[in-house]
Amino acid sequence: MSNLTIIYLGPSDIAKELAKKGTESDITFYNLKRGNDTLTLVEPTRYPEKLSSLFFSAALSDAALLVIDEISAALGECIVMLDAVRVSSGYIMLRNYIDQATIAPLIAGTVLENYTYVSEDLTTLREQLLHNAASASTHADGPPIVPIDHHFNVKGIGTVILGCVAKGTVRKHDQLLVWPTKKTAQIRSIQKHDDDANDAYRGDRVGLALKGVTADELDRGYILAPENILIAADEMRGQLSPVAWWKQPLKEQMILYAGYWMQFSPCRVTSISGDANNPIFTLMCDRPFVFDKEAEIVLHYLEGERLRIVGTFRPEV
């Protein structure tokens, strides 16, 4: 089974026509299955009110579907977010007489330059997305990393979490640490789009039944992974690469929000040094922040007057 997860940015009626609505919160999932191939659309339901809704949807996704029917500040922020999270493949649908020449300067120098333009024919688009889902490469060796985006108790089953496998392969009966806690959980069962499975791979959308931990002990942003492969720290030092459109001065004591996987955590800037264009930051977080050696953490400033996406932070490890 192959799965393709796509952040959907556009009117909700199109998402409803492409796939069936599933889990709904500040992010809404739409699911489509044909044979062994599945497609998941993720819509940032609370954006632009909640920037975290947009970040989570982008962080979950392998690709993007952007429907543009007007030029707005929100469109600009979505373009910056897709570029910052490096959602490097995707599709653009233009409506209301907006043409490619109008969009070209807005996406110049971003990952969106490589996106494919698609028509408003939703039947053809659905077939194209399913075809791309079928060819998605998901099998990946290595230890599993599963960020949790939803968690709850199911009568007769117990604790269940929902998430997308970020890396590696998760298998039934795996014993994993619940980062950043000290608790461990055993994978009792795995479901992919309501079908039971013995394992799941990078890119798969999964429901995992857990033994050894209750739903009340979990939170969005917690991560299932083996011991000793991740880093949990409440202080991080590293280099910031501001986005090209960020113009506001960065100062000590600013409160930024660090986004990685399903974490969106407040952090205080405690020191700034080095080159102003690529400064060295030290951040103090409210609780341990979990990342791996390849982490590119997106920093956000929610008090920003216009743009709220600061740039990409690479912590020293």
URPEFEN-V203903 format. One record per residue. N is the residue number from 1. RES is the residue in three letters. PHI is phi in whole degrees, 0 to 359 (* if undefined). OMEGA is omega in degrees with one decimal (999 if undefined). D_CENTER is the distance of its C-alpha to the mean C-alpha in whole Angstrom. Layout:
n:N res:RES phi:PHI omega:OMEGA d_center:D_CENTER
n:N res:RES phi:PHI omega:OMEGA d_center:D_CENTER
This chain:
n:1 res:MET phi:* omega:176.5 d_center:21
n:2 res:SER phi:249 omega:179.3 d_center:18
n:3 res:ASN phi:229 omega:173.9 d_center:15
n:4 res:LEU phi:237 omega:179.1 d_center:13
n:5 res:THR phi:255 omega:-173.6 d_center:10
n:6 res:ILE phi:233 omega:170.0 d_center:10
n:7 res:ILE phi:286 omega:-179.4 d_center:8
n:8 res:TYR phi:252 omega:179.9 d_center:12
n:9 res:LEU phi:237 omega:-177.6 d_center:14
n:10 res:GLY phi:168 omega:179.2 d_center:17
n:11 res:PRO phi:299 omega:-176.4 d_center:20
n:12 res:SER phi:298 omega:-176.9 d_center:19
n:13 res:ASP phi:296 omega:178.4 d_center:22
n:14 res:ILE phi:289 omega:178.3 d_center:21
n:15 res:ALA phi:301 omega:-179.3 d_center:18
n:16 res:LYS phi:294 omega:177.9 d_center:21
n:17 res:GLU phi:281 omega:-178.5 d_center:23
n:18 res:LEU phi:280 omega:-174.0 d_center:20
n:19 res:ALA phi:206 omega:-176.8 d_center:19
n:20 res:LYS phi:268 omega:-178.7 d_center:20
n:21 res:LYS phi:295 omega:177.8 d_center:18
n:22 res:GLY phi:239 omega:-178.7 d_center:17
n:23 res:THR phi:302 omega:-177.2 d_center:16
n:24 res:GLU phi:229 omega:173.1 d_center:16
n:25 res:SER phi:208 omega:173.0 d_center:15
n:26 res:ASP phi:287 omega:169.5 d_center:13
n:27 res:ILE phi:233 omega:-176.7 d_center:11
n:28 res:THR phi:243 omega:-178.4 d_center:13
n:29 res:PHE phi:255 omega:173.4 d_center:12
n:30 res:TYR phi:237 omega:-172.0 d_center:15
n:31 res:ASN phi:239 omega:177.7 d_center:16
n:32 res:LEU phi:220 omega:-178.4 d_center:19
n:33 res:LYS phi:227 omega:173.0 d_center:21
n:34 res:ARG phi:219 omega:-177.0 d_center:24
n:35 res:GLY phi:61 omega:179.9 d_center:26
n:36 res:ASN phi:267 omega:-174.7 d_center:24
n:37 res:ASP phi:250 omega:-176.1 d_center:21
n:38 res:THR phi:228 omega:179.5 d_center:18
n:39 res:LEU phi:230 omega:177.6 d_center:15
n:40 res:THR phi:236 omega:172.1 d_center:13
n:41 res:LEU phi:260 omega:179.1 d_center:12
n:42 res:VAL phi:240 omega:-177.9 d_center:9
n:43 res:GLU phi:250 omega:177.4 d_center:11
n:44 res:PRO phi:281 omega:-169.0 d_center:10
n:45 res:THR phi:301 omega:-174.9 d_center:14
n:46 res:ARG phi:263 omega:176.1 d_center:15
n:47 res:TYR phi:277 omega:12.9 d_center:14
n:48 res:PRO phi:269 omega:179.5 d_center:16
n:49 res:GLU phi:303 omega:-179.5 d_center:18
n:50 res:LYS phi:248 omega:178.5 d_center:14
n:51 res:LEU phi:296 omega:179.6 d_center:12
n:52 res:SER phi:301 omega:178.5 d_center:10
n:53 res:SER phi:299 omega:177.8 d_center:9
n:54 res:LEU phi:292 omega:-179.5 d_center:8
n:55 res:PHE phi:299 omega:-178.3 d_center:6
n:56 res:PHE phi:302 omega:-178.6 d_center:4
n:57 res:SER phi:297 omega:178.5 d_center:5
n:58 res:ALA phi:291 omega:-177.3 d_center:4
n:59 res:ALA phi:295 omega:-179.6 d_center:1
n:60 res:LEU phi:282 omega:-161.6 d_center:3
n:61 res:SER phi:256 omega:174.5 d_center:5
n:62 res:ASP phi:267 omega:-176.2 d_center:9
n:63 res:ALA phi:208 omega:-178.4 d_center:10
n:64 res:ALA phi:227 omega:169.4 d_center:11
n:65 res:LEU phi:236 omega:-175.2 d_center:14
n:66 res:LEU phi:248 omega:177.1 d_center:16
n:67 res:VAL phi:260 omega:-176.2 d_center:19
n:68 res:ILE phi:248 omega:175.9 d_center:21
n:69 res:ASP phi:240 omega:172.8 d_center:24
n:70 res:GLU phi:200 omega:176.0 d_center:25
n:71 res:ILE phi:266 omega:-174.1 d_center:24
n:72 res:SER phi:213 omega:175.9 d_center:23
n:73 res:ALA phi:296 omega:179.0 d_center:21
n:74 res:ALA phi:296 omega:176.7 d_center:18
n:75 res:LEU phi:299 omega:179.0 d_center:18
n:76 res:GLY phi:300 omega:-179.6 d_center:18
n:77 res:GLU phi:292 omega:176.9 d_center:16
n:78 res:CYS phi:297 omega:178.6 d_center:13
n:79 res:ILE phi:298 omega:179.9 d_center:15
n:80 res:VAL phi:296 omega:-179.8 d_center:14
n:81 res:MET phi:295 omega:179.5 d_center:11
n:82 res:LEU phi:301 omega:179.0 d_center:10
n:83 res:ASP phi:288 omega:-178.4 d_center:12
n:84 res:ALA phi:294 omega:-179.9 d_center:11
n:85 res:VAL phi:278 omega:179.1 d_center:8
n:86 res:ARG phi:64 omega:170.8 d_center:10
n:87 res:VAL phi:280 omega:-162.1 d_center:9
n:88 res:SER phi:275 omega:175.7 d_center:13
n:89 res:SER phi:232 omega:-179.2 d_center:14
n:90 res:GLY phi:175 omega:-172.4 d_center:14
n:91 res:TYR phi:222 omega:178.1 d_center:17
n:92 res:ILE phi:237 omega:175.0 d_center:19
n:93 res:MET phi:249 omega:-179.3 d_center:21
n:94 res:LEU phi:258 omega:179.9 d_center:24
n:95 res:ARG phi:225 omega:177.9 d_center:26
n:96 res:ASN phi:57 omega:174.1 d_center:29
n:97 res:TYR phi:67 omega:173.1 d_center:31
n:98 res:ILE phi:282 omega:-177.4 d_center:28
n:99 res:ASP phi:244 omega:-176.8 d_center:29
n:100 res:GLN phi:297 omega:179.9 d_center:27
n:101 res:ALA phi:296 omega:178.2 d_center:29
n:102 res:THR phi:289 omega:-175.5 d_center:28
n:103 res:ILE phi:278 omega:-172.8 d_center:24
n:104 res:ALA phi:310 omega:-179.0 d_center:25
n:105 res:PRO phi:291 omega:-179.8 d_center:26
n:106 res:LEU phi:285 omega:-176.7 d_center:23
n:107 res:ILE phi:253 omega:-179.1 d_center:20
n:108 res:ALA phi:301 omega:179.0 d_center:23
n:109 res:GLY phi:80 omega:178.6 d_center:22
n:110 res:THR phi:246 omega:178.2 d_center:18
n:111 res:VAL phi:296 omega:-177.6 d_center:16
n:112 res:LEU phi:291 omega:176.5 d_center:17
n:113 res:GLU phi:300 omega:-178.0 d_center:20
n:114 res:ASN phi:266 omega:-179.3 d_center:20
n:115 res:TYR phi:289 omega:179.1 d_center:18
n:116 res:THR phi:264 omega:175.1 d_center:21
n:117 res:TYR phi:279 omega:-178.6 d_center:23
n:118 res:VAL phi:234 omega:-179.4 d_center:23
n:119 res:SER phi:275 omega:178.7 d_center:26
n:120 res:GLU phi:276 omega:177.9 d_center:26
n:121 res:ASP phi:285 omega:-173.0 d_center:27
n:122 res:LEU phi:289 omega:177.1 d_center:25
n:123 res:THR phi:296 omega:178.1 d_center:27
n:124 res:THR phi:295 omega:179.8 d_center:26
n:125 res:LEU phi:296 omega:178.8 d_center:23
n:126 res:ARG phi:301 omega:179.1 d_center:22
n:127 res:GLU phi:296 omega:179.1 d_center:24
n:128 res:GLN phi:295 omega:-179.7 d_center:22
n:129 res:LEU phi:293 omega:177.7 d_center:19
n:130 res:LEU phi:295 omega:176.9 d_center:20
n:131 res:HIS phi:299 omega:179.5 d_center:22
n:132 res:ASN phi:290 omega:175.9 d_center:19
n:133 res:ALA phi:295 omega:-179.3 d_center:18
n:134 res:ALA phi:296 omega:-177.8 d_center:21
n:135 res:SER phi:264 omega:-179.9 d_center:21
n:136 res:ALA phi:293 omega:178.6 d_center:17
n:137 res:SER phi:269 omega:-176.1 d_center:18
n:138 res:THR phi:246 omega:-175.9 d_center:16
n:139 res:HIS phi:294 omega:-178.2 d_center:19
n:140 res:ALA phi:212 omega:175.5 d_center:19
n:141 res:ASP phi:287 omega:175.7 d_center:21
n:142 res:GLY phi:114 omega:-178.4 d_center:20
n:143 res:PRO phi:293 omega:-176.6 d_center:19
n:144 res:PRO phi:281 omega:170.5 d_center:17
n:145 res:ILE phi:227 omega:-177.0 d_center:13
n:146 res:VAL phi:233 omega:173.8 d_center:12
n:147 res:PRO phi:291 omega:-177.5 d_center:10
n:148 res:ILE phi:268 omega:175.1 d_center:11
n:149 res:ASP phi:250 omega:173.5 d_center:10
n:150 res:HIS phi:217 omega:179.0 d_center:13
n:151 res:HIS phi:208 omega:-177.1 d_center:17
n:152 res:PHE phi:194 omega:176.8 d_center:20
n:153 res:ASN phi:257 omega:178.3 d_center:24
n:154 res:VAL phi:246 omega:-178.6 d_center:25
n:155 res:LYS phi:301 omega:179.3 d_center:29
n:156 res:GLY phi:86 omega:180.0 d_center:30
n:157 res:ILE phi:242 omega:-179.2 d_center:27
n:158 res:GLY phi:105 omega:-175.3 d_center:26
n:159 res:THR phi:287 omega:178.1 d_center:23
n:160 res:VAL phi:230 omega:173.2 d_center:20
n:161 res:ILE phi:240 omega:172.7 d_center:16
n:162 res:LEU phi:245 omega:178.4 d_center:13
n:163 res:GLY phi:184 omega:174.3 d_center:10
n:164 res:CYS phi:248 omega:178.9 d_center:9
n:165 res:VAL phi:291 omega:-176.9 d_center:11
n:166 res:ALA phi:280 omega:-179.1 d_center:9
n:167 res:LYS phi:207 omega:170.9 d_center:13
n:168 res:GLY phi:72 omega:-177.3 d_center:17
n:169 res:THR phi:230 omega:175.8 d_center:18
n:170 res:VAL phi:255 omega:-176.2 d_center:19
n:171 res:ARG phi:235 omega:175.0 d_center:22
n:172 res:LYS phi:304 omega:-179.4 d_center:24
n:173 res:HIS phi:81 omega:172.7 d_center:26
n:174 res:ASP phi:303 omega:174.2 d_center:24
n:175 res:GLN phi:254 omega:-172.8 d_center:24
n:176 res:LEU phi:233 omega:175.2 d_center:21
n:177 res:LEU phi:279 omega:174.2 d_center:21
n:178 res:VAL phi:264 omega:-179.2 d_center:19
n:179 res:TRP phi:284 omega:4.1 d_center:18
n:180 res:PRO phi:265 omega:179.4 d_center:19
n:181 res:THR phi:280 omega:176.1 d_center:21
n:182 res:LYS phi:261 omega:-177.2 d_center:24
n:183 res:LYS phi:280 omega:174.0 d_center:24
n:184 res:THR phi:240 omega:-179.7 d_center:24
n:185 res:ALA phi:221 omega:174.8 d_center:23
n:186 res:GLN phi:258 omega:177.5 d_center:24
n:187 res:ILE phi:281 omega:-179.5 d_center:23
n:188 res:ARG phi:282 omega:-179.7 d_center:25
n:189 res:SER phi:202 omega:-178.9 d_center:24
n:190 res:ILE phi:231 omega:171.4 d_center:21
n:191 res:GLN phi:234 omega:173.7 d_center:20
n:192 res:LYS phi:235 omega:-177.4 d_center:18
n:193 res:HIS phi:51 omega:174.5 d_center:19
n:194 res:ASP phi:74 omega:175.9 d_center:22
n:195 res:ASP phi:255 omega:177.2 d_center:23
n:196 res:ASP phi:292 omega:-179.6 d_center:24
n:197 res:ALA phi:214 omega:177.0 d_center:23
n:198 res:ASN phi:267 omega:179.4 d_center:25
n:199 res:ASP phi:204 omega:177.6 d_center:22
n:200 res:ALA phi:214 omega:-171.5 d_center:18
n:201 res:TYR phi:239 omega:179.3 d_center:16
n:202 res:ARG phi:310 omega:-179.5 d_center:13
n:203 res:GLY phi:97 omega:-179.8 d_center:11
n:204 res:ASP phi:286 omega:171.0 d_center:13
n:205 res:ARG phi:271 omega:-170.9 d_center:12
n:206 res:VAL phi:230 omega:163.5 d_center:15
n:207 res:GLY phi:245 omega:-177.6 d_center:17
n:208 res:LEU phi:243 omega:171.7 d_center:18
n:209 res:ALA phi:272 omega:-172.6 d_center:22
n:210 res:LEU phi:245 omega:173.7 d_center:22
n:211 res:LYS phi:242 omega:176.2 d_center:26
n:212 res:GLY phi:104 omega:179.4 d_center:27
n:213 res:VAL phi:212 omega:179.2 d_center:24
n:214 res:THR phi:262 omega:179.6 d_center:24
n:215 res:ALA phi:298 omega:-179.5 d_center:22
n:216 res:ASP phi:292 omega:-179.6 d_center:23
n:217 res:GLU phi:270 omega:-177.5 d_center:22
n:218 res:LEU phi:252 omega:176.4 d_center:19
n:219 res:ASP phi:207 omega:173.5 d_center:16
n:220 res:ARG phi:301 omega:-178.8 d_center:12
n:221 res:GLY phi:100 omega:172.2 d_center:11
n:222 res:TYR phi:296 omega:-172.3 d_center:14
n:223 res:ILE phi:228 omega:173.3 d_center:13
n:224 res:LEU phi:267 omega:-179.3 d_center:16
n:225 res:ALA phi:196 omega:176.5 d_center:17
n:226 res:PRO phi:296 omega:174.3 d_center:21
n:227 res:GLU phi:293 omega:168.4 d_center:23
n:228 res:ASN phi:71 omega:178.4 d_center:23
n:229 res:ILE phi:252 omega:178.7 d_center:20
n:230 res:LEU phi:241 omega:178.7 d_center:18
n:231 res:ILE phi:238 omega:175.2 d_center:19
n:232 res:ALA phi:239 omega:-175.8 d_center:19
n:233 res:ALA phi:216 omega:174.5 d_center:21
n:234 res:ASP phi:266 omega:173.0 d_center:21
n:235 res:GLU phi:230 omega:-179.0 d_center:23
n:236 res:MET phi:227 omega:175.8 d_center:21
n:237 res:ARG phi:236 omega:-179.0 d_center:23
n:238 res:GLY phi:183 omega:-176.5 d_center:22
n:239 res:GLN phi:261 omega:176.7 d_center:22
n:240 res:LEU phi:257 omega:171.6 d_center:20
n:241 res:SER phi:249 omega:-178.4 d_center:19
n:242 res:PRO phi:296 omega:174.7 d_center:20
n:243 res:VAL phi:293 omega:-174.3 d_center:18
n:244 res:ALA phi:299 omega:-174.3 d_center:21
n:245 res:TRP phi:266 omega:-178.3 d_center:22
n:246 res:TRP phi:280 omega:-176.4 d_center:22
n:247 res:LYS phi:241 omega:-174.3 d_center:25
n:248 res:GLN phi:282 omega:178.1 d_center:26
n:249 res:PRO phi:299 omega:176.6 d_center:27
n:250 res:LEU phi:259 omega:-173.2 d_center:25
n:251 res:LYS phi:228 omega:172.2 d_center:27
n:252 res:GLU phi:297 omega:-178.4 d_center:28
n:253 res:GLN phi:79 omega:172.3 d_center:27
n:254 res:MET phi:295 omega:174.3 d_center:24
n:255 res:ILE phi:261 omega:176.1 d_center:22
n:256 res:LEU phi:249 omega:177.0 d_center:18
n:257 res:TYR phi:245 omega:-177.4 d_center:15
n:258 res:ALA phi:267 omega:-179.8 d_center:13
n:259 res:GLY phi:244 omega:174.1 d_center:9
n:260 res:TYR phi:205 omega:-171.6 d_center:8
n:261 res:TRP phi:53 omega:-179.7 d_center:6
n:262 res:MET phi:253 omega:175.5 d_center:6
n:263 res:GLN phi:259 omega:174.8 d_center:9
n:264 res:PHE phi:214 omega:-165.0 d_center:11
n:265 res:SER phi:244 omega:177.3 d_center:14
n:266 res:PRO phi:290 omega:178.8 d_center:17
n:267 res:CYS phi:221 omega:177.7 d_center:19
n:268 res:ARG phi:261 omega:175.2 d_center:23
n:269 res:VAL phi:283 omega:-177.9 d_center:24
n:270 res:THR phi:260 omega:174.3 d_center:27
n:271 res:SER phi:201 omega:176.1 d_center:28
n:272 res:ILE phi:225 omega:178.9 d_center:28
n:273 res:SER phi:211 omega:174.9 d_center:30
n:274 res:GLY phi:84 omega:-176.7 d_center:30
n:275 res:ASP phi:297 omega:-178.8 d_center:30
n:276 res:ALA phi:298 omega:-179.5 d_center:28
n:277 res:ASN phi:281 omega:176.6 d_center:26
n:278 res:ASN phi:219 omega:-173.4 d_center:24
n:279 res:PRO phi:290 omega:171.2 d_center:25
n:280 res:ILE phi:267 omega:-177.9 d_center:25
n:281 res:PHE phi:251 omega:163.1 d_center:23
n:282 res:THR phi:242 omega:-177.4 d_center:24
n:283 res:LEU phi:243 omega:173.9 d_center:22
n:284 res:MET phi:248 omega:-175.1 d_center:23
n:285 res:CYS phi:262 omega:179.8 d_center:20
n:286 res:ASP phi:292 omega:177.9 d_center:21
n:287 res:ARG phi:214 omega:-178.0 d_center:20
n:288 res:PRO phi:306 omega:178.8 d_center:19
n:289 res:PHE phi:258 omega:-172.2 d_center:16
n:290 res:VAL phi:252 omega:-179.7 d_center:15
n:291 res:PHE phi:205 omega:177.1 d_center:14
n:292 res:ASP phi:242 omega:-173.5 d_center:15
n:293 res:LYS phi:292 omega:-179.1 d_center:18
n:294 res:GLU phi:264 omega:-170.1 d_center:15
n:295 res:ALA phi:298 omega:166.7 d_center:13
n:296 res:GLU phi:237 omega:-172.5 d_center:12
n:297 res:ILE phi:269 omega:179.5 d_center:11
n:298 res:VAL phi:271 omega:179.1 d_center:11
n:299 res:LEU phi:261 omega:-177.6 d_center:14
n:300 res:HIS phi:233 omega:175.8 d_center:14
n:301 res:TYR phi:236 omega:-170.6 d_center:18
n:302 res:LEU phi:286 omega:177.4 d_center:18
n:303 res:GLU phi:268 omega:-179.8 d_center:22
n:304 res:GLY phi:301 omega:-176.9 d_center:22
n:305 res:GLU phi:289 omega:-179.6 d_center:24
n:306 res:ARG phi:237 omega:178.9 d_center:22
n:307 res:LEU phi:276 omega:-179.3 d_center:19
n:308 res:ARG phi:249 omega:-179.6 d_center:17
n:309 res:ILE phi:254 omega:-173.0 d_center:15
n:310 res:VAL phi:277 omega:-177.1 d_center:17
n:311 res:GLY phi:165 omega:-176.3 d_center:16
n:312 res:THR phi:250 omega:-176.5 d_center:14
n:313 res:PHE phi:247 omega:178.7 d_center:16
n:314 res:ARG phi:247 omega:-176.2 d_center:17
n:315 res:PRO phi:289 omega:173.6 d_center:19
n:316 res:GLU phi:287 omega:179.4 d_center:22
n:317 res:VAL phi:231 omega:999 d_center:22
